[in-house]
Amino acid sequence: MLELPPSSTDLIPPVDLRLSHLLVQLAPIDLQVRQHLNQYLAEQEKNGTPLNQGIRTLADNLGAPHWVAHVADWQSLQAWPQALEDSRLAQLVQRFQLSRFERDLLLLCLLPVLDARYRMVHAALTGDSQKNGQLTRELALTLLCMDLIDQIECHAYLAPDATLFCEGLLYWKQHDRAGMGISGTLHLNSAVYLYLLGHDRLNPDLASCGARLAVPVTEDPFPDFTRQLTLRLRTTSSLLMLLQGVPGSGRSDTVARAAGALGREALSLNLELLPKDDEQALEVLEGALQDVKLRGGCLVLRGIDHLARSRRELHTQFIARLRGAAPSIICLTDLHAAPSWLGDRPHLVWQHPQAETEAQAASLRHSLPQWATLSDSDLVTLVKRYHLFHASLPILLAEADYYRQDRDPTSPLLEADLRKACRLRSQQHFGELARRTEPRRSLSDLIVSDELAGQLQEVVGAIRQRERVLAQGFERKVGYGTGISALFYGDSGTGKTMAAEVIAHTLEVDLITIDLSAVVNASIGQTEKNLARVFDLAERDSGVLLFDEADALFGKRSETKEIHDRHANIQISYLLQRLEKYPGLVIISSNHRTHLDDAFNRRITFMLRFAAPDVLLRERMWREIWPQGVRLSKEVDFAELARRTDISGANIRNIALAATWLAADGNSAEISGKHIEHAMQRELSKMGRLLI
């Protein structure tokens, strides 16, 4: 509880309007308290009981007569009580449907918190020093009720299931076993005290995982949807909604706009950041619920899936707190996540819209500084590739400007600066499930047949044009299977992994290689969970997803003989489902196409065969594998090397590296044919072959 020192009231400077309203509303209660105190002192004098001079002085220097000097509009507020109808106390009375007695009891409990000298009054009126001047049941009824009948009728307002107590506005301390507070003391919840005094800051525990949502000042990208949500919040008390959407699409901004249009506040709470201890976490949840109830706002929850999945006991306790009159709660959930229900109350499931590419590009153009040199085509490309959302633009542009300054402080903002900021911002943390690579090699480094190079260009073109084609009506026509996937199959060393890197480099995104040893798990159901996490993170990322040597995961479904066979088949079915819905590019590499399940063959968009290079390709590989800083002997005959050895590009790379090491170790100024011959023998021996 926050308490003022005994003499602090006299030192308060002129107060603001909120406190002025509260003091005026406290004045009648203060008058009743002082009247009872004066009556008590008169009876003491009449009985000849020695008076405590401190109490007499207190009676003359307490309450409303001394507040008047600090409230400039005291007389006008008393003469025009309608001016107090919009005060925080009046709003509290309306939200919780409090009776006159309940309202007065709140104010009576507020007095000793606002001015600790009222505790001395309580101690004098009760004559019980054991209570330390706290407000008892008997004293509250005496001060607020006209007669005995009125006191008896007001007993119900002091029961634990009465509104003031079940809503947490007041609480009993040291109450009796019957639970009626007969021998207890009444206390005001500190959150109510702070609210009535006009404080809006969250307590530290709540602030560590929550924040009030500010209404955005920027243009609303979804005005129609915001109007629908505003209407729903206005017409539905205790709304419980699951708002599905893509993270970063502006769902919080939409809720803040809808609540703000109704003059309400929205409190956002990230459930994944709750304290690890369930008891402490429940206190934070209860504090959030009470804060929203006090202000008549709505609670925005992130991570409800995490709470339902990983902290089931806490999830159950939270649902129990929602019984009865609960505030409006909007849970932000992933687009493809199964609903996590909050008890047996009716839920409304809505899907938040996503801005069209042109609209996102226009928003980005509007947010750019005037001196930025980005074409409209650059903006459209960035929006398509990195899923830019309106809410994240200020941070992205600020970070892009940092990279511009690092590059050249005098240069205008370029597409490369913004692309770097977007790429870094879009990166998700896959942990042990995947490895992220920033691609370095381009199409010019990949030596393949003209036919295969054309097929790789088709894959890139499909990714670049996917959204435009779907927007023409194919998404509605097809319904499912709109994801783009490619199977790279062929012998080891034929360039499958390198081709995946080249595609990522062409698209200017990262290559995300899935670690199958971490994804595939013998525990039933764990593989699906790992796959779900991979795809959920990848959808927020912008990279190319690579399942390298994926035969173990994409293999043929078997006849169901044991329970593990059934779950292995379920894994494949789940993987097919996520592949069809994934909005980016998934590349699957395999040494043997026939090892894959037939269902994948039907659903994969592109199938590219990486054959062993012919003589002409091998000669190109021999010529281009050497860096510019390496000196080669003129006697090296690349055409002869290509003719003599039928090997893959990976083998040629290994031989070139080994020959360079041999030359360096022998202090040779150049790499000669003998170095290459020696390295070739070693490489072929690993393959179980002889050099002819």
C-alpha positions in Angstrom: 0.0 0.0 0.0 1.2 3.5 -0.7 0.8 5.8 2.3 1.4 9.5 2.9 3.1 10.7 6.0 0.8 12.2 8.6 1.5 15.8 7.8 1.9 15.5 4.0 -1.7 16.6 3.1 -0.9 20.2 4.2 2.1 20.3 1.9 0.3 19.2 -1.4 0.5 21.9 -4.1 -2.5 22.6 -6.3 -3.7 19.3 -7.7 -4.7 18.2 -11.2 -8.3 17.7 -12.4 -8.4 13.9 -11.6 -7.4 14.4 -8.0 -9.7 17.4 -7.7 -12.6 15.2 -8.7 -11.6 12.5 -6.3 -11.3 14.9 -3.4 -14.7 16.4 -4.0 -16.2 12.9 -4.1 -14.4 12.0 -0.9 -15.7 15.1 0.9 -19.1 13.6 1.9 -17.4 10.5 3.3 -14.9 12.6 5.1 -17.7 14.7 6.6 -19.4 11.5 7.9 -16.1 10.4 9.5 -15.5 13.8 11.1 -19.1 14.0 12.4 -18.7 10.6 14.1 -15.4 11.7 15.5 -16.8 14.9 16.9 -19.8 13.0 18.4 -17.4 10.6 20.0 -15.3 13.5 21.5 -18.5 15.2 22.7 -19.6 12.0 24.5 -16.1 11.6 26.0 -16.3 15.2 27.4 -19.8 14.6 28.7 -18.7 11.5 30.5 -15.7 13.3 31.9 -13.2 11.0 30.2 -9.8 12.6 29.7 -9.4 13.6 26.0 -6.3 12.8 23.9 -5.3 16.3 22.8 -3.8 14.8 19.6 -7.2 13.5 18.6 -8.8 16.9 19.3 -6.2 18.6 17.2 -6.6 16.0 14.5 -10.4 16.5 14.4 -9.8 20.2 13.7 -7.1 19.7 11.0 -8.4 16.9 8.9 -10.2 16.3 5.6 -12.3 18.4 3.2 -11.9 21.8 4.9 -8.2 21.6 4.2 -8.5 20.1 0.7 -10.5 23.1 -0.5 -7.4 25.3 -0.7 -5.8 22.9 -3.1 -8.7 22.5 -5.5 -9.3 25.6 -7.6 -12.8 24.6 -8.8 -14.1 23.1 -5.5 -17.3 25.2 -5.3 -18.2 24.7 -8.9 -17.7 21.0 -8.8 -19.9 20.7 -5.7 -22.6 22.9 -7.2 -22.5 21.0 -10.5 -22.1 17.2 -9.7 -22.8 16.3 -13.3 -19.2 17.3 -14.0 -18.1 14.3 -12.0 -20.0 11.8 -14.1 -16.9 11.2 -16.3 -14.5 10.8 -13.3 -12.6 7.6 -12.7 -14.7 6.8 -9.7 -17.9 7.3 -11.6 -16.6 5.0 -14.4 -15.6 2.4 -11.8 -19.1 2.5 -10.3 -20.7 2.1 -13.8 -18.4 -0.7 -14.9 -18.9 -2.8 -11.8 -22.5 -1.8 -11.2 -21.7 -0.7 -7.6 -24.4 0.3 -5.2 -24.2 3.5 -3.2 -22.9 1.7 -0.2 -20.2 -0.1 -2.2 -19.1 3.2 -3.7 -19.0 4.8 -0.3 -17.1 1.8 1.2 -14.4 2.2 -1.5 -14.0 5.9 -0.6 -13.9 5.1 3.1 -11.1 2.5 2.5 -9.3 5.1 0.4 -9.2 7.7 3.1 -6.5 6.1 5.4 -4.4 5.3 2.3 -4.6 8.8 1.0 -3.9 10.3 4.5 -2.6 8.0 7.2 -4.0 10.2 10.0 -7.4 8.6 9.4 -6.0 5.5 11.0 -5.8 7.4 14.2 -9.5 8.3 13.8 -10.3 4.7 13.3 -8.4 3.7 16.3 -10.1 6.3 18.4 -13.6 5.3 17.2 -13.0 1.5 17.7 -11.0 1.9 20.9 -9.0 -1.1 19.8 -5.3 -0.5 19.5 -4.8 -4.1 18.4 -6.3 -3.2 15.0 -3.6 -0.5 14.5 -6.2 1.9 13.3 -7.5 -0.3 10.5 -11.0 -0.2 9.2 -13.2 -3.0 10.7 -16.5 -4.3 9.5 -18.4 -2.8 12.5 -16.8 0.6 12.0 -17.6 0.6 8.2 -21.2 -0.2 8.9 -21.4 2.5 11.7 -19.9 5.2 9.5 -21.9 4.5 6.3 -25.3 3.2 7.5 -28.1 5.3 9.0 -29.5 2.8 11.4 -29.4 -0.9 12.5 -31.8 -2.0 9.7 -29.6 -0.3 7.1 -26.5 -2.1 8.6 -28.2 -5.5 8.5 -29.2 -4.9 4.8 -25.6 -3.9 4.0 -24.1 -7.1 5.4 -24.4 -8.7 2.0 -22.0 -6.2 0.5 -19.2 -7.4 2.9 -19.5 -11.1 1.9 -16.5 -12.6 0.1 -18.6 -13.3 -3.0 -19.8 -9.7 -3.1 -18.7 -7.6 -6.1 -16.1 -5.6 -4.3 -14.3 -8.7 -3.1 -14.8 -11.1 -6.0 -13.6 -8.4 -8.4 -10.6 -7.7 -6.2 -11.3 -4.1 -5.5 -11.2 -4.7 -1.7 -9.9 -7.6 0.3 -10.2 -8.9 3.9 -7.2 -9.3 6.0 -7.2 -11.8 8.9 -10.8 -12.7 8.3 -12.6 -15.3 10.4 -13.2 -18.9 9.4 -16.8 -18.2 8.3 -15.4 -15.9 5.7 -17.7 -13.0 6.6 -14.9 -10.7 7.7 -16.5 -10.4 11.1 -13.1 -10.1 12.8 -11.0 -8.9 9.9 -10.0 -5.6 8.5 -10.8 -4.0 5.2 -8.2 -2.9 2.7 -8.2 -1.2 -0.7 -6.3 -2.9 -3.5 -3.3 -0.7 -4.4 -4.2 -1.0 -8.1 -7.6 0.7 -7.4 -5.9 3.4 -5.4 -3.4 4.2 -8.2 -6.2 4.1 -10.8 -8.4 6.5 -8.9 -5.4 8.9 -8.4 -4.8 8.9 -12.1 -1.7 6.8 -12.3 -1.4 4.7 -15.5 2.0 2.9 -15.2 2.1 -0.8 -15.0 3.6 -2.4 -11.9 7.1 -3.8 -12.5 6.0 -7.5 -12.7 3.3 -6.7 -15.2 5.5 -4.3 -17.2 8.2 -7.1 -17.7 5.8 -9.0 -20.0 3.2 -6.4 -20.9 2.6 -2.9 -22.2 -0.3 -0.6 -23.1 -0.9 -0.3 -26.8 -0.7 3.2 -28.1 -3.1 4.1 -30.9 -1.0 4.5 -34.1 -0.9 7.9 -35.6 -0.2 6.5 -39.1 -2.9 5.8 -41.7 -4.9 2.6 -41.0 -4.1 0.1 -43.8 -7.3 -2.0 -42.9 -10.0 0.6 -42.1 -12.9 -1.8 -43.0 -11.6 -4.5 -40.7 -11.0 -2.0 -37.9 -14.6 -0.8 -38.2 -15.9 -4.4 -37.9 -13.7 -5.0 -34.8 -14.8 -1.7 -33.3 -18.5 -2.6 -33.8 -17.9 -6.1 -32.2 -16.2 -4.6 -29.2 -19.0 -2.1 -28.8 -21.9 -4.7 -29.1 -20.3 -7.7 -27.3 -19.5 -7.4 -23.7 -16.7 -9.8 -22.5 -15.7 -10.6 -26.1 -13.4 -13.6 -26.4 -11.7 -13.6 -29.8 -8.9 -15.5 -31.5 -7.4 -13.2 -34.1 -5.4 -15.2 -36.5 -2.7 -13.7 -38.7 0.9 -13.5 -39.7 3.2 -12.0 -37.0 4.0 -8.4 -37.8 0.9 -7.9 -39.9 -0.4 -5.2 -37.6 -2.9 -7.1 -35.5 -2.0 -5.2 -32.3 -2.3 -1.8 -34.1 -5.7 -2.8 -35.4 -6.9 -3.7 -31.9 -5.4 -0.5 -30.5 -7.3 1.5 -33.1 -10.6 -0.3 -32.4 -10.3 0.1 -28.7 -9.2 3.7 -29.0 -12.3 4.5 -31.2 -14.4 3.5 -28.2 -12.3 5.5 -25.8 -10.9 2.3 -24.3 -7.4 1.1 -23.6 -5.7 -2.2 -24.8 -3.2 -4.0 -22.6 -0.9 -6.4 -24.5 0.6 -9.4 -22.6 3.2 -11.8 -23.9 2.5 -15.1 -22.1 5.8 -16.6 -23.1 7.5 -13.9 -20.9 5.6 -14.8 -17.7 7.6 -15.7 -14.6 8.7 -19.3 -14.5 7.0 -19.9 -11.1 3.3 -20.6 -11.7 2.2 -18.8 -8.6 4.0 -15.6 -9.6 2.8 -16.0 -13.2 -0.8 -16.3 -12.0 -0.4 -13.1 -10.0 0.7 -11.3 -13.1 -2.3 -12.7 -15.0 -4.6 -11.6 -12.3 -3.0 -8.2 -12.2 -3.5 -7.8 -16.0 -7.2 -8.9 -15.8 -7.8 -6.4 -13.0 -6.0 -3.6 -14.8 -8.2 -4.1 -17.8 -11.4 -4.4 -15.8 -10.6 -1.2 -13.9 -10.1 0.7 -17.2 -12.9 -0.9 -19.1 -10.4 -1.9 -21.8 -9.5 -5.2 -23.5 -6.6 -7.6 -23.0 -4.5 -8.7 -25.9 -2.7 -12.0 -25.4 0.3 -13.3 -27.3 1.5 -16.9 -26.9 -1.7 -18.5 -25.7 -0.7 -21.6 -27.7 2.5 -21.7 -25.6 0.5 -21.4 -22.4 -1.9 -24.2 -23.4 0.9 -26.5 -24.5 3.7 -26.0 -22.1 2.1 -24.7 -18.9 -1.2 -26.6 -18.7 -1.8 -26.1 -15.0 -1.3 -22.3 -15.3 -3.6 -22.4 -18.3 -6.3 -24.1 -16.4 -6.0 -21.7 -13.5 -6.2 -18.7 -15.8 -9.3 -20.1 -17.4 -10.8 -20.4 -13.9 -10.2 -16.7 -13.4 -12.2 -15.9 -16.5 -15.5 -17.3 -15.1 -18.1 -14.7 -14.5 -17.7 -11.1 -15.7 -14.4 -11.2 -17.7 -13.0 -8.4 -19.8 -12.8 -8.6 -23.6 -9.8 -10.7 -24.5 -8.3 -10.9 -28.0 -5.7 -13.7 -28.5 -3.2 -13.2 -31.3 -2.6 -16.6 -32.9 -0.7 -17.9 -35.9 -2.6 -18.3 -39.1 -2.3 -22.1 -39.3 -2.3 -22.9 -35.6 -5.1 -24.9 -34.1 -7.3 -22.8 -31.8 -6.4 -22.8 -28.1 -9.7 -22.3 -26.3 -10.1 -20.4 -23.0 -12.7 -22.5 -21.3 -16.2 -23.2 -22.4 -17.2 -19.6 -23.2 -18.2 -18.8 -26.8 -15.2 -17.8 -28.9 -15.1 -15.7 -32.1 -12.3 -16.7 -34.6 -11.4 -14.0 -37.1 -8.5 -13.8 -39.6 -6.7 -10.5 -39.8 -6.2 -9.3 -43.4 -2.9 -8.9 -45.1 -2.1 -5.9 -47.2 -1.7 -6.5 -51.0 1.8 -6.2 -52.5 1.0 -2.9 -54.2 -0.4 -1.4 -51.0 2.7 -2.5 -49.0 5.0 -1.0 -51.6 3.0 2.2 -51.6 3.3 2.3 -47.8 7.0 1.8 -48.0 7.3 4.5 -50.6 5.4 6.9 -48.4 7.7 6.1 -45.5 11.0 6.5 -47.4 13.0 9.8 -47.0 12.7 12.0 -50.0 16.4 11.5 -50.9 16.2 7.7 -51.1 16.9 6.3 -54.6 14.7 3.3 -54.9 12.6 2.5 -57.9 9.0 1.2 -57.7 10.2 -2.2 -59.0 12.8 -2.3 -56.1 10.1 -1.6 -53.6 7.8 -4.3 -55.0 10.7 -6.8 -55.0 11.5 -6.0 -51.3 7.9 -6.3 -50.2 7.4 -9.7 -52.0 10.7 -11.1 -50.7 10.7 -10.0 -47.1 7.0 -9.6 -46.2 7.3 -6.1 -45.0 4.5 -4.9 -42.7 3.4 -1.3 -42.1 4.1 -1.5 -38.3 7.8 -2.5 -38.8 8.7 0.1 -41.4 10.0 2.8 -39.0 12.5 0.4 -37.4 13.6 -1.1 -40.7 14.2 2.4 -42.3 16.2 3.5 -39.2 18.4 0.4 -39.4 18.8 0.8 -43.2 20.0 4.3 -42.6 22.6 3.0 -40.2 23.9 0.7 -42.9 23.9 3.6 -45.4 26.0 5.7 -42.9 28.5 2.8 -42.4 28.7 2.4 -46.2 29.0 6.0 -47.2 27.7 8.9 -45.0 27.3 11.1 -48.1 25.4 8.5 -50.2 21.6 8.4 -50.5 19.7 5.4 -49.2 20.0 2.6 -51.6 18.1 -0.6 -52.2 21.1 -2.6 -50.9 20.8 -0.8 -47.5 17.2 -1.5 -47.1 17.6 -5.1 -48.3 20.3 -5.7 -45.7 18.1 -4.4 -42.9 15.1 -6.5 -44.2 17.2 -9.7 -44.4 18.6 -9.3 -40.9 15.3 -8.4 -39.4 13.5 -11.4 -41.0 16.0 -13.9 -39.6 14.4 -16.4 -37.2 16.2 -18.5 -34.6 15.9 -22.2 -35.6 18.2 -23.4 -32.8 19.6 -26.9 -33.5 16.9 -27.6 -36.1 18.6 -25.7 -38.9 21.7 -24.0 -40.1 21.6 -20.6 -41.7 24.0 -19.7 -44.6 24.5 -16.4 -46.3 24.9 -17.5 -49.9 28.1 -16.4 -51.7 28.1 -18.3 -55.0 26.0 -17.0 -57.9 24.8 -18.5 -61.2 28.1 -17.7 -62.8 29.8 -20.1 -60.3 27.5 -23.0 -61.1 28.6 -25.1 -64.0 25.7 -27.2 -65.3 24.1 -28.0 -68.6 22.1 -25.4 -70.4 19.0 -27.4 -69.9 19.5 -27.6 -66.1 20.4 -23.9 -65.9 17.1 -23.1 -67.6 15.2 -25.2 -65.2 16.8 -23.4 -62.2 15.8 -20.1 -63.8 12.2 -21.4 -64.0 12.3 -22.1 -60.2 13.5 -18.6 -59.5 10.8 -17.2 -61.8 8.1 -19.1 -60.1 9.0 -17.7 -56.7 9.2 -14.2 -58.0 5.8 -14.4 -59.7 3.9 -16.6 -57.2 1.9 -13.9 -55.5 1.0 -12.1 -58.7 -0.3 -15.4 -60.3 -2.3 -16.4 -57.2 -3.8 -12.9 -57.0 -5.2 -13.4 -60.5 -7.6 -16.0 -59.1 -5.5 -19.2 -59.0 -5.5 -19.2 -55.2 -9.3 -19.6 -55.1 -9.4 -22.0 -58.0 -6.6 -24.3 -56.7 -7.6 -24.0 -53.0 -4.5 -25.8 -51.8 -1.1 -26.9 -53.1 0.0 -23.3 -53.9 3.4 -23.8 -52.3 6.5 -24.1 -54.5 8.9 -26.9 -54.0 11.7 -28.4 -56.0 13.3 -31.8 -55.9 17.0 -31.9 -56.8 18.0 -35.5 -57.4 21.2 -37.1 -58.7 24.5 -38.7 -57.6 26.5 -37.1 -54.8 28.8 -34.3 -55.9 26.7 -33.2 -58.9 26.0 -29.8 -57.5 22.6 -30.1 -55.8 23.5 -28.3 -52.6 25.4 -25.6 -54.5 22.4 -25.1 -56.8 20.3 -24.5 -53.7 22.8 -21.9 -52.6 22.8 -20.3 -56.0 19.0 -20.0 -56.0 19.1 -18.3 -52.6 21.8 -15.9 -53.8 19.7 -15.1 -56.9 16.7 -14.4 -54.7 19.0 -12.4 -52.3 17.9 -14.4 -49.2 19.6 -16.8 -46.8 19.8 -20.6 -47.3 18.3 -22.5 -44.3 19.5 -26.1 -44.3 17.4 -28.3 -42.1 19.3 -30.6 -39.8 17.4 -33.9 -40.2 19.3 -35.5 -37.3 17.7 -32.9 -35.0 14.3 -33.0 -36.6 13.6 -36.7 -36.9 13.0 -38.1 -33.5 12.1 -41.6 -32.4 9.6 -40.4 -29.8 6.1 -40.6 -31.2 4.8 -37.1 -32.2 8.1 -35.3 -31.6 9.1 -35.2 -35.3 5.8 -33.5 -36.2 6.4 -31.0 -33.5 9.9 -30.3 -34.8 8.5 -30.0 -38.4 5.8 -27.6 -37.2 8.4 -25.4 -35.5 10.6 -25.4 -38.6 7.7 -24.4 -40.9 6.3 -21.8 -38.5 9.6 -20.1 -38.2 10.4 -20.4 -41.9 7.1 -18.7 -42.8 8.3 -15.6 -40.8 11.7 -15.9 -42.4 12.6 -15.0 -46.0 15.1 -17.8 -46.7 15.1 -20.8 -49.0 14.4 -24.0 -47.0 16.6 -26.9 -47.9 16.1 -30.5 -46.8 19.5 -32.0 -47.8 19.7 -35.8 -48.4 16.1 -36.1 -47.2 15.5 -39.7 -47.9 15.0 -40.5 -44.2 12.2 -38.0 -43.9 10.6 -38.1 -47.3 10.9 -41.9 -47.8 8.2 -44.2 -49.0 5.3 -45.0 -46.6 5.3 -48.6 -45.5 2.5 -51.0 -44.8 1.2 -50.4 -41.3 2.3 -53.4 -39.2 3.3 -51.7 -36.0 2.4 -48.4 -34.2 5.7 -46.8 -35.3 4.8 -47.5 -38.9 1.5 -45.7 -38.5 3.2 -42.7 -36.9 5.9 -42.7 -39.6 3.1 -42.5 -42.2 1.5 -39.6 -40.2 4.8 -37.7 -40.4 4.8 -37.9 -44.1 1.2 -36.8 -44.4 1.9 -33.9 -42.1 4.9 -32.9 -44.1 2.9 -33.0 -47.3 0.3 -30.7 -45.8 2.9 -28.1 -44.7 4.7 -28.3 -48.1 1.5 -27.4 -49.9 0.8 -24.4 -47.7 4.3 -23.0 -47.3 4.5 -19.6 -49.1 8.3 -19.7 -49.8 10.5 -22.1 -51.7 11.3 -25.6 -50.3 14.2 -27.6 -51.9 14.5 -31.3 -51.3 17.7 -33.0 -52.4 18.1 -36.8 -52.7 20.5 -39.1 -54.4 17.7 -41.4 -55.5 14.4 -40.1 -56.8 12.8 -43.6 -56.4 13.5 -43.6 -52.7 10.9 -40.8 -52.1 7.3 -41.5 -51.4 5.1 -41.3 -54.5 2.9 -38.6 -52.9 5.9 -36.2 -52.9 6.5 -36.9 -56.6 2.9 -35.9 -57.4 3.0 -32.7 -55.3 6.5 -31.3 -55.9 6.4 -28.4 -58.3 9.8 -28.9 -60.0 12.0 -32.0 -60.4 15.5 -31.3 -61.5 17.9 -34.1 -62.4 21.6 -33.4 -61.7 23.4 -35.8 -63.9 27.1 -36.5 -63.9 28.9 -33.9 -66.0 30.0 -34.8 -69.5 33.4 -34.2 -71.0 32.7 -30.6 -72.0 31.3 -29.7 -68.6 34.2 -31.4 -66.8 36.6 -29.4 -68.9 34.9 -26.1 -67.9 35.0 -27.2 -64.3 38.7 -27.9 -64.5 39.4 -24.5 -66.0 37.2 -22.5 -63.6 37.9 -24.2 -60.3 41.2 -22.3 -59.8 41.2 -18.9 -58.1 42.9 -16.0 -59.7 45.7 -16.0 -57.1 46.8 -19.5 -58.0 49.5 -20.1 -60.6 49.2 -23.1 -62.8 51.8 -24.7 -65.0 51.3 -24.3 -68.7 51.7 -28.0 -69.1 48.4 -28.7 -67.4 46.0 -30.0 -70.1 42.4 -29.5 -68.9 40.9 -31.2 -71.9 43.0 -34.3 -71.2 42.0 -34.3 -67.5 38.4 -34.1 -68.4 38.7 -37.0 -70.9 40.7 -39.3 -68.6 38.5 -39.1 -65.5 34.8 -39.4 -65.3 34.2 -37.6 -62.0 31.8 -35.1 -60.5 32.4 -31.4 -59.8 32.8 -32.1 -56.1 35.7 -34.5 -56.9 37.3 -31.9 -59.1 37.0 -29.4 -56.3 38.7 -31.8 -53.9 41.5 -32.6 -56.3 42.2 -28.9 -57.0 42.4 -28.2 -53.2 44.7 -31.2 -52.6 47.0 -30.2 -55.5 47.3 -26.7 -54.2 48.2 -28.0 -50.7 50.8 -30.3 -52.2 52.4 -27.5 -54.2 52.4 -25.1 -51.2 53.9 -27.8 -48.9 56.7 -28.4 -51.5 57.4 -24.7 -51.8 56.5 -24.9 -55.5 55.8 -21.5 -57.2 53.1 -23.1 -59.4 50.8 -26.1 -59.5 52.1 -28.7 -62.0 50.7 -31.7 -63.6 52.3 -34.0 -61.1 50.6 -32.3 -58.2 47.3 -32.8 -59.9 48.1 -36.4 -60.8 49.0 -37.1 -57.2 45.8 -35.5 -55.8 43.7 -37.3 -58.4 45.1 -40.7 -57.4 44.2 -40.0 -53.7 40.7 -38.9 -54.7 40.0 -41.9 -56.9 41.3 -44.3 -54.3 38.7 -42.9 -51.9 36.1 -43.9 -54.5 37.6 -47.3 -55.0 38.8 -46.5 -58.5 42.2 -46.5 -60.3 43.7 -43.7 -62.4 44.1 -44.9 -66.0 
